[in-house]
Amino acid sequence: MNPSTFLSILFTISFIFISHVPLSISTIDFNFYQIVCIQYGIQVSPNIKGCLEALESDLQIPQAKNYAELSILILDQAIKNTTIAQLSLQNLMKSDPSPAIKECATEDYDEIIIAFENSLANVNHDPQIAINYLQKDLGYAERKCSQALKDDPKPYFEVNILISHVHFYAAVTELSLNHLKGQ
Ligand SMILES: *[C@@H]1O[C@H](CO)[C@@H](O)[C@H](O)[C@H]1NC(C)=O
């Protein structure tokens, strides 16, 4: 699909959302992950392309048959991604053991990964509890890490990029889980 086709579809979709025309977007035959990325583009950050590309890096995600399966696959990807991020933070800690890096690399990323895992464990059982783990536990740990970095006079661009990935995965997981509520 060329970019302009994509933009015109996006415009149509935004129009449907804004005008509340009672037309379900699933009738246009998008995959579940594409719907989640369109919602991400409208509600969170306009980078729909980045969202699609990130999720497509797991070949199973475009095949997801429902939002429960999609949520589980996104959480798997989030846990892998965050685990690798923590390893690179722990590496950085060896050369730069500042309080901020120590805090993020150990306690905070531990808590972020545990929150993703607890969310994963609740997808089928109770999607609202799965969302709560992201909003409360993960949100708390992520804010602690961000604050520690802000309090440090050094600019930690790369670490802030890692945190933006945590934000991304928490947001798309929540959008996917929202579809499961009240089912
Ligand atoms: C983590 O996720 C982000 C966003 O999807 C991606 O850009 C980055 O390459 C991923 N990192 C790894 C190590 O896979």
PDBQT file of the ligand as one rigid body, heavy atoms in Angstrom, charges set to zero:
ROOT
HETATM    1  C1  LIG A 201      12.229  -2.862  21.205  1.00  0.00    +0.000 C 
HETATM    2  O1  LIG A 201      11.045  -2.324  20.666  1.00  0.00    +0.000 OA
HETATM    3  C2  LIG A 201      11.221  -1.141  19.910  1.00  0.00    +0.000 C 
HETATM    4  C3  LIG A 201       9.849  -0.669  19.502  1.00  0.00    +0.000 C 
HETATM    5  O2  LIG A 201       9.123  -1.685  18.944  1.00  0.00    +0.000 OA
HETATM    6  C4  LIG A 201      12.143  -1.416  18.736  1.00  0.00    +0.000 C 
HETATM    7  O3  LIG A 201      12.360  -0.233  18.000  1.00  0.00    +0.000 OA
HETATM    8  C5  LIG A 201      13.461  -1.968  19.248  1.00  0.00    +0.000 C 
HETATM    9  O4  LIG A 201      14.295  -2.294  18.171  1.00  0.00    +0.000 OA
HETATM   10  C6  LIG A 201      13.218  -3.187  20.100  1.00  0.00    +0.000 C 
HETATM   11  N1  LIG A 201      14.469  -3.633  20.678  1.00  0.00    +0.000 N 
HETATM   12  C7  LIG A 201      14.905  -4.874  20.537  1.00  0.00    +0.000 C 
HETATM   13  C8  LIG A 201      16.208  -5.171  21.186  1.00  0.00    +0.000 C 
HETATM   14  O5  LIG A 201      14.273  -5.727  19.932  1.00  0.00    +0.000 OA
ENDROOT
TORSDOF 0
